[in-house]
């Protein structure tokens, strides 16, 4: 199975992605054959700082779980519930 095929299963989820020129935490918006669309989260403010399109062959590593990813999910979730009230 190719990485891009596996990433399709994780669209709209938070993760860490490392690619050839950087690595960031964020939310995978779209995984296509050529590229992925990734919304980067500023970990200090927990707000989306930018959207990047990453050429799929440049992706080196993807972390879907782990303590840091869980912290990002918890902080984003708590921010959503505060804004919803």
N, C-alpha and C positions, 0 to 999 in steps of 0.2 A: 504494500500500500504506500502511495506517495504521501508526503507531508501535507500537501495542499488538500488532498482528499480527506485526511484526518481533520484538518483545520475546519473544513466545512461543517463538521459535527459540533464545533465549538463556537459558531457565530453567535454574537450578542453575549459573550461571556468575557469576564475580566481575566487577564493573564499578563505574563511578562514575555516579551519577545525580544530576542537579540538578533540583529541582522548585521550585515557587513560593516556598516558605518555607525552603528549605535545600538542601543537597547533601552527599552522603556516599559513601564507598566501602562496598561490601558485596556480598552474594550475592542475586541475584534468585531468589526461591523460587517465585513464581507470577505469571503475567501473565493477568489476566482482562479482560473487557470494561469493567468499571467501575473496577477498581483493580488495583494490583500489590502483592504482599507482598515486602518487601525486608528482609533481615537486615543491619543496619548493623554494620560492623567498626570497633572502636577501633584506629586505626593504630599507637598506641603499644604496646598489649599484644597485638594481633592476635587478640583475642577478640571474639565477638559482644556488642555492648553493648545492642542493642534490636532489636525487629522493628517495622517501620512499614508501615502500609497507606496507599498513596498513590493518590489519585484520579487516574486516567489522564490527564484533560485538563490536570492541573497539571504534568506532566512537561515540562521545558524542554530538557533535554540528557541524553544517555546516551553515556558513553565506555566501549567494550568492550575496546579495546586501548590501547596506549601504555605508556610507561615506568613510570608510577605504578601502573597496574593490574597490570602484570607483576611489579612489586616485591611487591605485596600477595599475588599468587598464589604467588610463590616463598617468601615468609615463612610463609604459611599452610601450604604444602606441607611445608616443613622442620619446622614445628611438629608436623604430623601424623605424620611419620616418626619424630621424637624420642619422641612419646607412644606410638607403636606398639611401640617396643622395650622 
